[in-house]
Amino acid sequence: MSTSTPELQPDLDFGTDQAERILEAWLGRRVACVGMERLKGGLVNTVVRLDLGQPPYRAVVKLHDGSADAFAAEARALEYLRSETTCPVPRVYLEDGTGRLVPYAFLLIEHLPGQCLDGLEIEPSDRADLQRQPADVLVELHRHKGRRWGGLDELEGPATWAELFVSRLTEARAHPMVDARLDPQVLRSVDAALEAAPSLLVDAGTPTLIHGDVWEGNLIVQRHADRWRLTGLLDPAAQFADVECELAYLQVFDVPRDDLFTAYLGHHTLRPGYEQRRLVYWLHTALIHVALFGDRFFVDFTARTAASIGRLEAASG
């Protein structure tokens, strides 16, 4: 769940000599990079696994061109989640946006054992078990409350969650590819939905710590004996938000998550009106995916979601 629409850079040019400069800056000595592999899941940034000839033997580097602070918030989120929660995120080894070592901003992090859950063929019973494990992580994570809305480092935030989130919606709507990829009638429906959003988000609950990007592409799992185990949750967009923002994101993608929600709702209950507020969060995710990828699923999903918000507004008026 990105809070803004990033530029896609999944295939930046990156070689062994650049990798070794990063490794030397981290470890303080020359280190041979004996292998490199582009990792699945690097849809926005270039993500490369580095193989070292000595402990810790592996690390992962994320690269972005054009923004000096591209990974500052992610590094802070990883460090915060590791120190304050039980969320299994990788250690931060080194983060730099100066361009002195390589011509990119980069984030060097721990390589977690296992593989990405997205696209992995797993038996239904194992998949149900794997849904319950991130539910346990989210149950603990969502017990952490904040005093203001927004990022972990913000000393001052907006007065209301609606103010903050509607600004994000407006930013997503303003992306030029949204106008290019959606029909005029759908755009009018989206604009009407944006006008209705503040009233739908009045009941935001308490500022709650969320991961912000929980989906199969960010879940790392590993087979242990006769059971798959969750070993990592990647790419946090950690913030203090309406907890329903996280829950709604879990229900956007076409993946059954009944076992996850059953386990989660055994500890946290939903506030009345969740199904209506969920539509606003869905619209934000839909607009970002339309802007970035333009896939038919989210083009159609945007139209359906905006229309549903319009019907809610008409019924309440």
Protein Blocks (a to p, Z undefined) as FASTA:
>chain_A
ZZbdcdddfbcccdfklmmmmmmmmnopacddfbdcddehilmbccdddddfbdehiacd
dddehiaklmmmmmmmmmmmmmmmmbdcdddfbdcfklmmpccdcddddddedddfehpa
cdfklmmmmmmmmmmmmmmmmmpccfbecdfklmbdcfbfklmmmmmmmmmmmpmklmmm
pcfklmmmmmmmmmmmmmmmmpnojadddehiacfklpccddehjaccdfbdehiabdcd
dfklmmmmmmmpccdfklmmmmmmmmbccdehklmmmmmmmmmmmmmmmmmnopaklmmm
mmmmmmmmmmmmmmmZZ
